[in-house]
Amino acid sequence: MVEGHLRKRRYPRLRVEHPLFIEVLEERGPQGFSRTRTIGEGGCSFASPHDIGYLSLMKVSISLAGRVVTADGRAVYQLPQGNGGGYEIGVEFLRVSSEDRLHLRQLVSSRAR
């Protein structure tokens, strides 16, 4: 495991699956659909068949409770999954609108109870 992945989180995360679209912001960077594994106000994780690369910048669009939350983020960890199963990617949100951040906060607090 990556050391940074083991540190204490600033924001709680929920283990939930929501559809998301990832667009890595580099020339011919991978893009595609997946599902979240965890989500919180400060980031999310998802499965990817592609090696995205540590600290790669990306745009994330997540379908949450009737709306699409968009964020600019970066990959803060990438863990290989066994038997050629791709990677688990951890994303830190860098830029999120105030409305989308509030929506994330409300989702996490309502489900954490």
PyMOL commands that set and color helices and strands:
alter all, ss='L'
color gray80, all
select helices_A, chain A and resi 3-6+98-112
alter helices_A, ss='H'
color red, helices_A
select strands_A, chain A and resi 13-14+19-24+31-40+43-48+57-64+67-80+87-96
alter strands_A, ss='S'
color yellow, strands_A
deselect
rebuild
show_as cartoon
